[in-house]
Amino acid sequence: MKAYERAGFRAAGTLREAGYWLGQVCDELVMDALARDFTGPSAVRALVDPERG
């Protein structure tokens, strides 16, 4: 979860008792990120089209 947060993702919700961990029922956390949350240059665009990066 911390790695996702450092990458810019945020918690979007919890799916209660939606999964299993070590044979036990557990909740699943849903995380998301929106393009508008990332205002800097695009690393992907720079690789695909260096002039627009």
N, C-alpha and C positions, 0 to 999 in steps of 0.2 A: 504494500500500500504506500509506503514512504517513497519508493522509487517512482511510482506513478505520480504522486504529488509533486516530487521534484521535477518531473517531466511536464508539469502543467495541468495534469488531470485533477478533477474534483469529484468528490462523492456525489452521486446522483440519486442514490436510493439503496434500499436493502430489500432483498428477496428473502423473506423469512422462511426458514427451514427448507431451503431450495436445493441444498447440496449435502454431501457427506464428506467428512474428514476423519480418516482412521476409523471408519465404521460407525461414526456418530453423525446424527443429523446436525447440520449447521446452517447458518445464514450465509447468503452470498451478497457481497457488496458490489454494486454497479458503479463504475466510474466513467466519466466522459470528459471530453475537451472540445471546445468550439473554436473554429478558425479565428473568430474575432478576439479570442483570449491571447493570441499570439501576434503581437504587433511588430516584431522584428523581422529581419530578412528571412526568407525561406531557404533552408539548407537544401531541400529537395529541388526547388526551382533553380537554385544556383548550379546544381549538378546537371539538370536537364537543359536549361537555357541560361548559360553564364551571363549573358547580356542583361537579363531581367532580374537575376538573383538579388 
